[in-house]
């Protein structure tokens, strides 16, 4: 969406649960945690997608919840 809240647009088309979005430093991609398996919320997966909705990719599978990327539990982009 635009900064003023207009032009809302869905980026992903998949139906599984998504959380913890983190925008890339250049603003062209979003990484996020996904919960698409029948494992419940005990495990998550790390995905990345382009801002135009193309190129959704699974980066890491079965990451134990609570044992992820940083002390605040959110994915981070490395420089």
Long-range contacts (C-beta under 8 A, 24 or more apart in sequence): 10-53, 11-49, 11-51, 11-52, 11-53, 12-49, 12-53, 12-56, 13-53, 14-56, 18-47, 19-44, 20-73, 20-74, 20-75, 22-74, 22-75, 22-76, 22-77, 24-77, 25-77, 25-79, 27-51, 31-59, 31-75, 31-77, 32-75, 33-63, 33-68, 33-75, 34-58, 37-62, 41-65, 44-68, 46-75
